[in-house]
Each structure stands twice: as structure tokens, then as C-alpha cells.
Amino acid sequence: MIQATDLEEVEFTDPTTVRLISTALIGEPAMTPLADDDDELAILEEIECLTSARQTVILPIPGGLNPAELLTEADGYGWTYINAAFCYTRATGNRFNGPKRGTWYAGYGGTAVDTAKMEVSWHLTRELAATGVYQNITAYRELLAGFTARLHDLNGSEGDDALNADPAVAYPAGQALAQDVLASGGNGLLYPSVRNTGGNCLVALRPRLVQNVRQGDTWLFEWTRQPDPIIFRA
């Protein structure tokens, strides 16, 4: 099994990585209709925060995350989405995070959007398969983010268990590797997409690595009694 010391650390820069999240989790600014531009909106939201309980969200802090790592409003737009990615976890974890610490996953490179769609599609199809009913429509919004960081590179290691297509094999190996990277002071991993051949993914293991978050296109995923969804721009 690969360890952090087996991997090369590379300088990675990409201003437009792509992560998809359900639009149900997108909080549209309540003050938007009253502002003519982003600067005015920022001022109105700052005023709203002085009195609005709606702006106060208590996140569950998993045991493997130090609250001091989380971002604040001073870090700019998208700080709440970044924090949520690290605070909300699955009981089984995911490929490179366990239940005690979340991470930020994204696609990068020329196929970033397609890779993000294929990754999301695989996970939601798996959930629908558990119900036996492939009947669903879910909207996802692109969260674009920039990165300039040193990351451990798993590209070229497709035979390793951490990149296995079966979660039962991949998740224990990937989570152990991510823990090793964190313990060694590393920031995250670049790796080939398991769900989109030729695609590229990254996992950021530290909240402050995620920069310049902004929203992109909205995509609708529709399952019509078939395991393969129809995906189209909203």
C-alpha cells in the first residue's frame, strides 16, 4: 500500500477547479434584490449579520478536525461551503476521508466539469440502487475554486488499492493514505478519476487551501427508471 513518502509532491496551480453540490445546499443571498453589485451586497450582508439569526449556523465539528482550521466570514465568499465540506461526513467516509474529518473534492483540468458530473452521478446512482427505484431529479451547482499548493501526486499509481473502483477496497486504503499525508504535513492529493477515464481529481485536506470560490452552471441529473441519468444544463 502506498504511503506519503512514496509519492512525489508537486506544485499545483489551477484557478478553476470544479466541485458540484446540490442546489438545496446553496444559500442564495437574501439581500441580492437590494444591491446593484457585489460591493453593495457585501455591505448589506454585513449589516444583516448584526441582527439576523439566519446568518448564525452551528456546524457539527467532527473529532478529527480542529475548529481553528475552519474559515470565517473574513476569508470571503464561499467560506461556509468550505467549512461544510470539512464538517459534514458520511459514516463510512469517502475515498480520502473518514467519518471524523471531511475534505474538499474537485475535478481539475480540461475535463473538470465532466469529471465532477461523473463522480456525482456514480454516488447518487449508488444510493438509488439501494432503494431499487431509479426515479429522481436532482439539481447540482458548480462551485469553482482556485488552488496554488504543493500536493502529493497519485497519477501513475492506478494499481494501488486507494484507486480501486470498489469502495470496500479503496476507502480503507485511501483514508489511511490521506491520514499519512496529513500527519506528514501534506496538503492533499492529485489522482486520476476512478469514475471518468482520463479525468483528474484533487482532494484538499486543509480548508485554507480552497481559494476564490464562486458559483458556476447548474446541472440537472434525471433518472428515468434507468441507472444512467440524463444530465443537462438547467
N, C-alpha and C positions, 0 to 999 in steps of 0.2 A: 504494500500500500504506500502511495506517495506521501511524503512529508514536505513541510515548508522548505526545508533545506535542499530538497531535490529539485526545486523549481527556480527558474530564473526570475528575478524581479526586473520589470521593465517600466520605463517612463511611458505613461499612457495619457493622452490628451484627446478629448472628443467633446465638442460643445453641444452636441445634440443627440445624446443617448435617449432611448425611448422605453418608458415603463407604462403599462396600461393598468388603470384601476377602474372599478365600477363607478359609473356616474352617480350612483346612490351615495358614494362617499365624497363626492365633490361638493364642497360648501360654497355656493355662489355668493359673492359679497352682497349683503343686504343693501348697502349704500350705493351700488352701481348706478341706479337710475338718477341719482342726485349729483353725480360727478361728470365732468366733461373730459377728464383724462386721468391717468394713473396717479399723478401727483395729488390731485384733488381727492381722489378716492382714498389714498393713504392718510390724508389729514382727517377725513370724515370717519374712517375706521378707528383712528387713534382716539378721537372724541367719543365714539361709541363704546370703546373698551372701558372708559371711565365708569360707565353705569350699566352696561349690558351683561347680564349673567350668561347670555348666549355665547359670549366670547370666552368664557372660562370652561375649559374641558379638562377633566381629571383623567389622565391616561393610566392604565394599569402598567406598572413597571415590573417587567419580568426579572427573575432573580439574577440573571447573568448580565444585566445592564445597569450601569451606574447612572443615576439620574443626572449627574453633572455632565454626561455626554450629550444630553438632549439639547436641542436648539431652542431659541427664544424668538420672540417677535423681532428683536433687533437683527436677526440673521436674514430677514427679508422674506418675500413671498415664498410660500411652499414649505415653510418650517414645520407646519402642522402635519403635512403629508409625510415628510421625512421622519418626524418623531413617531407617527403612527406605524410606519413600516418597521420600526425597531421595537415598538411596544406590543403590537398585536401579532401573536404567533399561533401556529397550529399545534395541537397536542403531539403530533408526530414530527413537527418541524418541517423543513424543506431540504432541498439538496445541500445547501451550505449553511443552514442554521437549525439549531434545535429549538425546543419549546421555551427555553429560558432567555433567548435573545433573538430578535428579528434582524433582518438585513434589508438592503435595497438592491433589488434585482432589476436589470435593464438589458435591452438589446443595444448593440452598437454597430457602427459601420453602415455600408450601403444597403444592407438587408434588415436594418434595425426594426422597422415597422413590421415587416412580415414575420420576423423572428418573435417579436413581442406578441403578435396575434397568434402564432402557432403555439407558443408556450401557454398563453392564457386558455386557448381553445382546448389543449390537452387536459389541463387541470379541471376545467368545468365539465368537459365531456366525461371525465372520470367520475365526477360527482353525480352526473346524470345517470351514468351506467349503474351506480349503486342503487338508484331508485327504479331502474328499469324503464324509465319514461324519458325519451328524447324529445321533449316538447318544452321549449324555453326560448325567451328573447331577453338578452342582457346587453345593455349599452356600456361601453368602456371608453374612457377618455385618455388620450395620450398625455403623459407628464414627461416633458422634455427636460433634461438636466445636463449640465456640463461637468466634466471631470478633468482634473490635472493632478495626477498622483502616481506613485510607484505601486504597481500591483504585481502579484505573483501570477505567472503565465502557465496555464494548463493546456494551452493549444499544443497539439502534437502528442497528447497523452490520452488519446481516445480509448485505449485499452484499460485504463485504470478503473477500479470499481466506482470511484466518485462520479464517473461519467456514464455509468451503466444506465440503460433505459428503464430498468426495473427499480422503483423506489426502495423496495426491500433490500436491495443490494447497494444502491447508490447513496441513500440518505445516511446510513451509519458511517460509511467511508467519507462522504463529503463533509459531514458535520465534524468528524474527527480532524480532517484536514483544515477546515476553517478555524477550529479551536487552536490548532497548532500555529496557523498563520497569525492569529490574534496574539497568542502568547509570545510569539517571536517579535512582536511589534509591527507586523504587517498590516496592510490596509484592506486588502481584498484580493479577488481573483478574476482573471480573464479566462474564459473557457468556451469551447465550441458548443453551440446549442445542440441539445440532445433531441429536440422536437422539430428543428428546422435544419435539415442538412445544408451545410455551407453557411449557416448563420452564426453570429457571435454574440456572446452574453458576457456580462460582468456582474459581480456581486460586491457591493461596498459593505465592509464590515464595521465601518465607523460613520456615524451620522454626518460629521462635518466634511466628509469628502464630497457630499452631494451639493452642487452649486447651481445657481441661476435656474431654479425650477420655474417652468411656465407651462401653460396648457397648449395642447395641440388639437388634432382632429378627434372626432367622436366616431366610434365604430360600433355597429350593431352586429351581434352574434345571434343567429337564429337557427335553432334546431327544429326540424320538421319531421319528427319520427325517424330520423336517421342520425347515426353517431357523428357524422361530419357536418358541421354547421355551415350555413351560408353567412359570409361575412361581407358587409358593405358599409361604406361611409354614410353616416347619418346626415 
